[in-house]
Amino acid sequence: MDLQSIIILLYNDIIRFYHSNLFLVLKVLLGIYTLVLFVDIVLLLVQRGIRGNMREMFTGMDVPVEITSKKKKMKEKWGKIRQRLDSPNETEYKVAIIEADDIIDALVAGLGYAGKNFSERLDNIPDTQIANIEGMRQAHEVRNRIIHDDKFTLSREDADIALGQYEELLRHFQVID
């Protein structure tokens, strides 16, 4: 027997096996097995919470929906806060800081950090996890002084610095450009 005859015989045996009942049974069993695996994967994802897993897969961490899917709305809110600094009125600066602090507080809470208030949540964030954590603490301190000290005065420059600290977090998560 030469090589060509062996190849032809092997080819004919493979074709016969492909059209045999045994191969049909194997195809059906493998199809059922594949379906079971697919259903298992879907059930595991549902059990673990697919939304968080998908956000974590795309962003590297389970970030709030506001950051990933509502960027346009967040940019508009931030734009309105920034417009308050165009006013010559100091009250507008204070309102801008309070509104910015509320937005960032909601985002930090959405990241899953424990605490009754923003100060406690900031204290629970490891220094290495958010790039500008110290700047956020300083900006939050400005907000606390606005709320608790009636005689506190806020210049436009100080308000701009405080908003810049919050803005850095939003840039880190690519909410604003």
Biotite code that builds the C-alpha atoms (Angstrom):
import biotite.structure as struc

atoms = struc.array([
    struc.Atom([0.000, 0.000, 0.000], chain_id="A", res_id=1, res_name="MET", atom_name="CA", element="C"),
    struc.Atom([1.250, 3.377, -0.895], chain_id="A", res_id=2, res_name="ASP", atom_name="CA", element="C"),
    struc.Atom([0.677, 6.670, 0.977], chain_id="A", res_id=3, res_name="LEU", atom_name="CA", element="C"),
    struc.Atom([-2.103, 7.785, -1.343], chain_id="A", res_id=4, res_name="GLN", atom_name="CA", element="C"),
    struc.Atom([-4.117, 4.608, -0.678], chain_id="A", res_id=5, res_name="SER", atom_name="CA", element="C"),
    struc.Atom([-3.702, 5.040, 3.076], chain_id="A", res_id=6, res_name="ILE", atom_name="CA", element="C"),
    struc.Atom([-4.913, 8.657, 2.901], chain_id="A", res_id=7, res_name="ILE", atom_name="CA", element="C"),
    struc.Atom([-7.921, 7.647, 0.793], chain_id="A", res_id=8, res_name="ILE", atom_name="CA", element="C"),
    struc.Atom([-8.821, 4.848, 3.232], chain_id="A", res_id=9, res_name="LEU", atom_name="CA", element="C"),
    struc.Atom([-8.444, 7.208, 6.203], chain_id="A", res_id=10, res_name="LEU", atom_name="CA", element="C"),
    struc.Atom([-10.565, 9.825, 4.474], chain_id="A", res_id=11, res_name="TYR", atom_name="CA", element="C"),
    struc.Atom([-13.300, 7.254, 3.702], chain_id="A", res_id=12, res_name="ASN", atom_name="CA", element="C"),
    struc.Atom([-13.266, 6.038, 7.325], chain_id="A", res_id=13, res_name="ASP", atom_name="CA", element="C"),
    struc.Atom([-13.628, 9.622, 8.594], chain_id="A", res_id=14, res_name="ILE", atom_name="CA", element="C"),
    struc.Atom([-16.543, 10.269, 6.206], chain_id="A", res_id=15, res_name="ILE", atom_name="CA", element="C"),
    struc.Atom([-18.238, 7.028, 7.305], chain_id="A", res_id=16, res_name="ARG", atom_name="CA", element="C"),
    struc.Atom([-17.793, 7.988, 10.977], chain_id="A", res_id=17, res_name="PHE", atom_name="CA", element="C"),
    struc.Atom([-19.143, 11.480, 10.290], chain_id="A", res_id=18, res_name="TYR", atom_name="CA", element="C"),
    struc.Atom([-22.342, 10.004, 8.816], chain_id="A", res_id=19, res_name="HIS", atom_name="CA", element="C"),
    struc.Atom([-22.668, 7.256, 11.455], chain_id="A", res_id=20, res_name="SER", atom_name="CA", element="C"),
    struc.Atom([-25.240, 7.088, 14.257], chain_id="A", res_id=21, res_name="ASN", atom_name="CA", element="C"),
    struc.Atom([-22.463, 7.164, 16.850], chain_id="A", res_id=22, res_name="LEU", atom_name="CA", element="C"),
    struc.Atom([-21.310, 10.596, 15.674], chain_id="A", res_id=23, res_name="PHE", atom_name="CA", element="C"),
    struc.Atom([-24.928, 11.808, 15.696], chain_id="A", res_id=24, res_name="LEU", atom_name="CA", element="C"),
    struc.Atom([-25.270, 10.716, 19.334], chain_id="A", res_id=25, res_name="VAL", atom_name="CA", element="C"),
    struc.Atom([-21.989, 12.469, 20.194], chain_id="A", res_id=26, res_name="LEU", atom_name="CA", element="C"),
    struc.Atom([-23.200, 15.692, 18.518], chain_id="A", res_id=27, res_name="LYS", atom_name="CA", element="C"),
    struc.Atom([-26.482, 15.597, 20.440], chain_id="A", res_id=28, res_name="VAL", atom_name="CA", element="C"),
    struc.Atom([-24.733, 14.929, 23.773], chain_id="A", res_id=29, res_name="LEU", atom_name="CA", element="C"),
    struc.Atom([-22.171, 17.700, 23.172], chain_id="A", res_id=30, res_name="LEU", atom_name="CA", element="C"),
    struc.Atom([-25.005, 20.054, 22.205], chain_id="A", res_id=31, res_name="GLY", atom_name="CA", element="C"),
    struc.Atom([-26.858, 19.294, 25.445], chain_id="A", res_id=32, res_name="ILE", atom_name="CA", element="C"),
    struc.Atom([-23.641, 19.697, 27.436], chain_id="A", res_id=33, res_name="TYR", atom_name="CA", element="C"),
    struc.Atom([-22.967, 23.071, 25.800], chain_id="A", res_id=34, res_name="THR", atom_name="CA", element="C"),
    struc.Atom([-26.514, 24.227, 26.557], chain_id="A", res_id=35, res_name="LEU", atom_name="CA", element="C"),
    struc.Atom([-26.154, 23.179, 30.216], chain_id="A", res_id=36, res_name="VAL", atom_name="CA", element="C"),
    struc.Atom([-22.852, 25.057, 30.503], chain_id="A", res_id=37, res_name="LEU", atom_name="CA", element="C"),
    struc.Atom([-24.408, 28.174, 28.979], chain_id="A", res_id=38, res_name="PHE", atom_name="CA", element="C"),
    struc.Atom([-27.364, 28.039, 31.398], chain_id="A", res_id=39, res_name="VAL", atom_name="CA", element="C"),
    struc.Atom([-24.956, 27.554, 34.326], chain_id="A", res_id=40, res_name="ASP", atom_name="CA", element="C"),
    struc.Atom([-22.935, 30.606, 33.303], chain_id="A", res_id=41, res_name="ILE", atom_name="CA", element="C"),
    struc.Atom([-26.073, 32.716, 32.994], chain_id="A", res_id=42, res_name="VAL", atom_name="CA", element="C"),
    struc.Atom([-27.330, 31.569, 36.404], chain_id="A", res_id=43, res_name="LEU", atom_name="CA", element="C"),
    struc.Atom([-23.963, 32.325, 38.025], chain_id="A", res_id=44, res_name="LEU", atom_name="CA", element="C"),
    struc.Atom([-23.917, 35.809, 36.539], chain_id="A", res_id=45, res_name="LEU", atom_name="CA", element="C"),
    struc.Atom([-27.458, 36.466, 37.741], chain_id="A", res_id=46, res_name="VAL", atom_name="CA", element="C"),
    struc.Atom([-26.623, 35.169, 41.201], chain_id="A", res_id=47, res_name="GLN", atom_name="CA", element="C"),
    struc.Atom([-23.491, 37.334, 41.506], chain_id="A", res_id=48, res_name="ARG", atom_name="CA", element="C"),
    struc.Atom([-25.156, 40.422, 40.074], chain_id="A", res_id=49, res_name="GLY", atom_name="CA", element="C"),
    struc.Atom([-24.392, 40.840, 36.408], chain_id="A", res_id=50, res_name="ILE", atom_name="CA", element="C"),
    struc.Atom([-24.639, 44.643, 36.400], chain_id="A", res_id=51, res_name="ARG", atom_name="CA", element="C"),
    struc.Atom([-21.857, 45.079, 38.921], chain_id="A", res_id=52, res_name="GLY", atom_name="CA", element="C"),
    struc.Atom([-19.731, 42.466, 37.193], chain_id="A", res_id=53, res_name="ASN", atom_name="CA", element="C"),
    struc.Atom([-20.127, 44.155, 33.813], chain_id="A", res_id=54, res_name="MET", atom_name="CA", element="C"),
    struc.Atom([-19.274, 47.584, 35.231], chain_id="A", res_id=55, res_name="ARG", atom_name="CA", element="C"),
    struc.Atom([-16.285, 46.072, 36.976], chain_id="A", res_id=56, res_name="GLU", atom_name="CA", element="C"),
    struc.Atom([-15.173, 44.369, 33.777], chain_id="A", res_id=57, res_name="MET", atom_name="CA", element="C"),
    struc.Atom([-15.327, 47.578, 31.717], chain_id="A", res_id=58, res_name="PHE", atom_name="CA", element="C"),
    struc.Atom([-14.041, 50.072, 34.284], chain_id="A", res_id=59, res_name="THR", atom_name="CA", element="C"),
    struc.Atom([-11.801, 47.997, 36.516], chain_id="A", res_id=60, res_name="GLY", atom_name="CA", element="C"),
    struc.Atom([-14.026, 48.542, 39.547], chain_id="A", res_id=61, res_name="MET", atom_name="CA", element="C"),
    struc.Atom([-17.712, 48.509, 40.405], chain_id="A", res_id=62, res_name="ASP", atom_name="CA", element="C"),
    struc.Atom([-18.435, 52.201, 39.886], chain_id="A", res_id=63, res_name="VAL", atom_name="CA", element="C"),
    struc.Atom([-21.824, 53.878, 40.222], chain_id="A", res_id=64, res_name="PRO", atom_name="CA", element="C"),
    struc.Atom([-24.096, 54.039, 37.195], chain_id="A", res_id=65, res_name="VAL", atom_name="CA", element="C"),
    struc.Atom([-23.853, 57.853, 37.238], chain_id="A", res_id=66, res_name="GLU", atom_name="CA", element="C"),
    struc.Atom([-20.212, 57.598, 36.286], chain_id="A", res_id=67, res_name="ILE", atom_name="CA", element="C"),
    struc.Atom([-20.497, 55.053, 33.507], chain_id="A", res_id=68, res_name="THR", atom_name="CA", element="C"),
    struc.Atom([-23.822, 55.670, 31.809], chain_id="A", res_id=69, res_name="SER", atom_name="CA", element="C"),
    struc.Atom([-25.037, 59.113, 32.799], chain_id="A", res_id=70, res_name="LYS", atom_name="CA", element="C"),
    struc.Atom([-21.973, 61.116, 31.856], chain_id="A", res_id=71, res_name="LYS", atom_name="CA", element="C"),
    struc.Atom([-23.870, 63.684, 29.815], chain_id="A", res_id=72, res_name="LYS", atom_name="CA", element="C"),
    struc.Atom([-26.241, 64.443, 32.663], chain_id="A", res_id=73, res_name="LYS", atom_name="CA", element="C"),
    struc.Atom([-23.335, 64.649, 35.113], chain_id="A", res_id=74, res_name="MET", atom_name="CA", element="C"),
    struc.Atom([-21.459, 67.028, 32.781], chain_id="A", res_id=75, res_name="LYS", atom_name="CA", element="C"),
    struc.Atom([-24.521, 69.273, 32.627], chain_id="A", res_id=76, res_name="GLU", atom_name="CA", element="C"),
    struc.Atom([-24.825, 69.317, 36.421], chain_id="A", res_id=77, res_name="LYS", atom_name="CA", element="C"),
    struc.Atom([-21.148, 70.093, 36.770], chain_id="A", res_id=78, res_name="TRP", atom_name="CA", element="C"),
    struc.Atom([-21.402, 72.840, 34.162], chain_id="A", res_id=79, res_name="GLY", atom_name="CA", element="C"),
    struc.Atom([-24.193, 74.504, 36.152], chain_id="A", res_id=80, res_name="LYS", atom_name="CA", element="C"),
    struc.Atom([-22.092, 74.292, 39.306], chain_id="A", res_id=81, res_name="ILE", atom_name="CA", element="C"),
    struc.Atom([-19.133, 75.832, 37.489], chain_id="A", res_id=82, res_name="ARG", atom_name="CA", element="C"),
    struc.Atom([-21.380, 78.648, 36.160], chain_id="A", res_id=83, res_name="GLN", atom_name="CA", element="C"),
    struc.Atom([-22.133, 79.682, 39.725], chain_id="A", res_id=84, res_name="ARG", atom_name="CA", element="C"),
    struc.Atom([-18.513, 80.865, 39.991], chain_id="A", res_id=85, res_name="LEU", atom_name="CA", element="C"),
    struc.Atom([-19.196, 83.432, 37.250], chain_id="A", res_id=86, res_name="ASP", atom_name="CA", element="C"),
    struc.Atom([-21.451, 85.333, 39.631], chain_id="A", res_id=87, res_name="SER", atom_name="CA", element="C"),
    struc.Atom([-20.002, 88.163, 41.741], chain_id="A", res_id=88, res_name="PRO", atom_name="CA", element="C"),
    struc.Atom([-22.122, 86.917, 44.661], chain_id="A", res_id=89, res_name="ASN", atom_name="CA", element="C"),
    struc.Atom([-20.301, 84.979, 47.401], chain_id="A", res_id=90, res_name="GLU", atom_name="CA", element="C"),
    struc.Atom([-23.485, 83.036, 48.178], chain_id="A", res_id=91, res_name="THR", atom_name="CA", element="C"),
    struc.Atom([-23.331, 81.478, 44.708], chain_id="A", res_id=92, res_name="GLU", atom_name="CA", element="C"),
    struc.Atom([-19.799, 80.254, 45.432], chain_id="A", res_id=93, res_name="TYR", atom_name="CA", element="C"),
    struc.Atom([-20.978, 78.626, 48.650], chain_id="A", res_id=94, res_name="LYS", atom_name="CA", element="C"),
    struc.Atom([-23.937, 76.979, 46.911], chain_id="A", res_id=95, res_name="VAL", atom_name="CA", element="C"),
    struc.Atom([-21.592, 75.654, 44.217], chain_id="A", res_id=96, res_name="ALA", atom_name="CA", element="C"),
    struc.Atom([-19.342, 74.050, 46.840], chain_id="A", res_id=97, res_name="ILE", atom_name="CA", element="C"),
    struc.Atom([-22.312, 72.482, 48.656], chain_id="A", res_id=98, res_name="ILE", atom_name="CA", element="C"),
    struc.Atom([-23.804, 71.102, 45.425], chain_id="A", res_id=99, res_name="GLU", atom_name="CA", element="C"),
    struc.Atom([-20.436, 69.734, 44.293], chain_id="A", res_id=100, res_name="ALA", atom_name="CA", element="C"),
    struc.Atom([-19.897, 68.119, 47.675], chain_id="A", res_id=101, res_name="ASP", atom_name="CA", element="C"),
    struc.Atom([-23.317, 66.439, 47.462], chain_id="A", res_id=102, res_name="ASP", atom_name="CA", element="C"),
    struc.Atom([-22.549, 65.039, 43.996], chain_id="A", res_id=103, res_name="ILE", atom_name="CA", element="C"),
    struc.Atom([-19.164, 63.681, 45.039], chain_id="A", res_id=104, res_name="ILE", atom_name="CA", element="C"),
    struc.Atom([-20.627, 62.296, 48.272], chain_id="A", res_id=105, res_name="ASP", atom_name="CA", element="C"),
    struc.Atom([-23.231, 60.354, 46.282], chain_id="A", res_id=106, res_name="ALA", atom_name="CA", element="C"),
    struc.Atom([-20.538, 58.995, 43.969], chain_id="A", res_id=107, res_name="LEU", atom_name="CA", element="C"),
    struc.Atom([-18.267, 57.941, 46.826], chain_id="A", res_id=108, res_name="VAL", atom_name="CA", element="C"),
    struc.Atom([-21.224, 56.293, 48.580], chain_id="A", res_id=109, res_name="ALA", atom_name="CA", element="C"),
    struc.Atom([-22.028, 54.534, 45.300], chain_id="A", res_id=110, res_name="GLY", atom_name="CA", element="C"),
    struc.Atom([-18.487, 53.163, 45.237], chain_id="A", res_id=111, res_name="LEU", atom_name="CA", element="C"),
    struc.Atom([-19.441, 51.253, 48.385], chain_id="A", res_id=112, res_name="GLY", atom_name="CA", element="C"),
    struc.Atom([-17.410, 53.013, 51.061], chain_id="A", res_id=113, res_name="TYR", atom_name="CA", element="C"),
    struc.Atom([-18.958, 52.715, 54.503], chain_id="A", res_id=114, res_name="ALA", atom_name="CA", element="C"),
    struc.Atom([-19.823, 55.660, 56.679], chain_id="A", res_id=115, res_name="GLY", atom_name="CA", element="C"),
    struc.Atom([-22.765, 57.664, 57.938], chain_id="A", res_id=116, res_name="LYS", atom_name="CA", element="C"),
    struc.Atom([-21.636, 60.836, 56.190], chain_id="A", res_id=117, res_name="ASN", atom_name="CA", element="C"),
    struc.Atom([-19.130, 62.032, 53.630], chain_id="A", res_id=118, res_name="PHE", atom_name="CA", element="C"),
    struc.Atom([-16.402, 62.670, 56.225], chain_id="A", res_id=119, res_name="SER", atom_name="CA", element="C"),
    struc.Atom([-16.577, 59.100, 57.474], chain_id="A", res_id=120, res_name="GLU", atom_name="CA", element="C"),
    struc.Atom([-16.604, 57.735, 53.925], chain_id="A", res_id=121, res_name="ARG", atom_name="CA", element="C"),
    struc.Atom([-13.526, 59.813, 53.073], chain_id="A", res_id=122, res_name="LEU", atom_name="CA", element="C"),
    struc.Atom([-11.778, 58.430, 56.151], chain_id="A", res_id=123, res_name="ASP", atom_name="CA", element="C"),
    struc.Atom([-12.587, 54.871, 55.000], chain_id="A", res_id=124, res_name="ASN", atom_name="CA", element="C"),
    struc.Atom([-10.994, 55.359, 51.579], chain_id="A", res_id=125, res_name="ILE", atom_name="CA", element="C"),
    struc.Atom([-7.394, 54.125, 51.465], chain_id="A", res_id=126, res_name="PRO", atom_name="CA", element="C"),
    struc.Atom([-4.983, 56.824, 50.322], chain_id="A", res_id=127, res_name="ASP", atom_name="CA", element="C"),
    struc.Atom([-3.867, 54.722, 47.364], chain_id="A", res_id=128, res_name="THR", atom_name="CA", element="C"),
    struc.Atom([-7.358, 54.059, 46.019], chain_id="A", res_id=129, res_name="GLN", atom_name="CA", element="C"),
    struc.Atom([-8.372, 57.551, 44.937], chain_id="A", res_id=130, res_name="ILE", atom_name="CA", element="C"),
    struc.Atom([-5.638, 59.786, 43.592], chain_id="A", res_id=131, res_name="ALA", atom_name="CA", element="C"),
    struc.Atom([-6.643, 63.079, 45.217], chain_id="A", res_id=132, res_name="ASN", atom_name="CA", element="C"),
    struc.Atom([-8.109, 61.952, 48.524], chain_id="A", res_id=133, res_name="ILE", atom_name="CA", element="C"),
    struc.Atom([-6.337, 64.656, 50.523], chain_id="A", res_id=134, res_name="GLU", atom_name="CA", element="C"),
    struc.Atom([-7.624, 67.366, 48.187], chain_id="A", res_id=135, res_name="GLY", atom_name="CA", element="C"),
    struc.Atom([-11.144, 65.989, 48.586], chain_id="A", res_id=136, res_name="MET", atom_name="CA", element="C"),
    struc.Atom([-10.787, 66.178, 52.356], chain_id="A", res_id=137, res_name="ARG", atom_name="CA", element="C"),
    struc.Atom([-9.712, 69.810, 52.074], chain_id="A", res_id=138, res_name="GLN", atom_name="CA", element="C"),
    struc.Atom([-12.625, 70.654, 49.788], chain_id="A", res_id=139, res_name="ALA", atom_name="CA", element="C"),
    struc.Atom([-15.037, 68.903, 52.144], chain_id="A", res_id=140, res_name="HIS", atom_name="CA", element="C"),
    struc.Atom([-13.570, 70.926, 55.007], chain_id="A", res_id=141, res_name="GLU", atom_name="CA", element="C"),
    struc.Atom([-14.446, 74.098, 53.074], chain_id="A", res_id=142, res_name="VAL", atom_name="CA", element="C"),
    struc.Atom([-17.990, 72.768, 52.691], chain_id="A", res_id=143, res_name="ARG", atom_name="CA", element="C"),
    struc.Atom([-18.185, 72.067, 56.436], chain_id="A", res_id=144, res_name="ASN", atom_name="CA", element="C"),
    struc.Atom([-17.024, 75.581, 57.240], chain_id="A", res_id=145, res_name="ARG", atom_name="CA", element="C"),
    struc.Atom([-19.701, 76.981, 54.909], chain_id="A", res_id=146, res_name="ILE", atom_name="CA", element="C"),
    struc.Atom([-22.397, 74.941, 56.658], chain_id="A", res_id=147, res_name="ILE", atom_name="CA", element="C"),
    struc.Atom([-21.298, 75.387, 60.275], chain_id="A", res_id=148, res_name="HIS", atom_name="CA", element="C"),
    struc.Atom([-19.734, 78.874, 60.362], chain_id="A", res_id=149, res_name="ASP", atom_name="CA", element="C"),
    struc.Atom([-22.118, 81.741, 59.565], chain_id="A", res_id=150, res_name="ASP", atom_name="CA", element="C"),
    struc.Atom([-19.257, 84.222, 59.370], chain_id="A", res_id=151, res_name="LYS", atom_name="CA", element="C"),
    struc.Atom([-17.128, 82.176, 56.986], chain_id="A", res_id=152, res_name="PHE", atom_name="CA", element="C"),
    struc.Atom([-16.230, 84.125, 53.859], chain_id="A", res_id=153, res_name="THR", atom_name="CA", element="C"),
    struc.Atom([-15.329, 82.409, 50.630], chain_id="A", res_id=154, res_name="LEU", atom_name="CA", element="C"),
    struc.Atom([-13.444, 84.076, 47.815], chain_id="A", res_id=155, res_name="SER", atom_name="CA", element="C"),
    struc.Atom([-13.900, 83.094, 44.207], chain_id="A", res_id=156, res_name="ARG", atom_name="CA", element="C"),
    struc.Atom([-10.329, 81.775, 44.126], chain_id="A", res_id=157, res_name="GLU", atom_name="CA", element="C"),
    struc.Atom([-10.875, 79.534, 47.162], chain_id="A", res_id=158, res_name="ASP", atom_name="CA", element="C"),
    struc.Atom([-14.142, 78.255, 45.691], chain_id="A", res_id=159, res_name="ALA", atom_name="CA", element="C"),
    struc.Atom([-12.366, 77.547, 42.406], chain_id="A", res_id=160, res_name="ASP", atom_name="CA", element="C"),
    struc.Atom([-9.639, 75.596, 44.232], chain_id="A", res_id=161, res_name="ILE", atom_name="CA", element="C"),
    struc.Atom([-12.206, 73.547, 46.181], chain_id="A", res_id=162, res_name="ALA", atom_name="CA", element="C"),
    struc.Atom([-14.204, 72.771, 43.032], chain_id="A", res_id=163, res_name="LEU", atom_name="CA", element="C"),
    struc.Atom([-10.958, 71.822, 41.320], chain_id="A", res_id=164, res_name="GLY", atom_name="CA", element="C"),
    struc.Atom([-10.354, 69.180, 43.988], chain_id="A", res_id=165, res_name="GLN", atom_name="CA", element="C"),
    struc.Atom([-13.755, 67.628, 43.327], chain_id="A", res_id=166, res_name="TYR", atom_name="CA", element="C"),
    struc.Atom([-13.288, 68.004, 39.590], chain_id="A", res_id=167, res_name="GLU", atom_name="CA", element="C"),
    struc.Atom([-10.105, 65.962, 39.753], chain_id="A", res_id=168, res_name="GLU", atom_name="CA", element="C"),
    struc.Atom([-12.116, 62.946, 40.953], chain_id="A", res_id=169, res_name="LEU", atom_name="CA", element="C"),
    struc.Atom([-14.575, 63.389, 38.093], chain_id="A", res_id=170, res_name="LEU", atom_name="CA", element="C"),
    struc.Atom([-11.676, 63.575, 35.633], chain_id="A", res_id=171, res_name="ARG", atom_name="CA", element="C"),
    struc.Atom([-10.139, 60.469, 37.158], chain_id="A", res_id=172, res_name="HIS", atom_name="CA", element="C"),
    struc.Atom([-13.346, 58.549, 36.352], chain_id="A", res_id=173, res_name="PHE", atom_name="CA", element="C"),
    struc.Atom([-13.540, 60.310, 32.963], chain_id="A", res_id=174, res_name="GLN", atom_name="CA", element="C"),
    struc.Atom([-16.923, 61.863, 33.709], chain_id="A", res_id=175, res_name="VAL", atom_name="CA", element="C"),
    struc.Atom([-15.732, 65.246, 32.509], chain_id="A", res_id=176, res_name="ILE", atom_name="CA", element="C"),
    struc.Atom([-12.967, 66.089, 30.086], chain_id="A", res_id=177, res_name="ASP", atom_name="CA", element="C"),
])
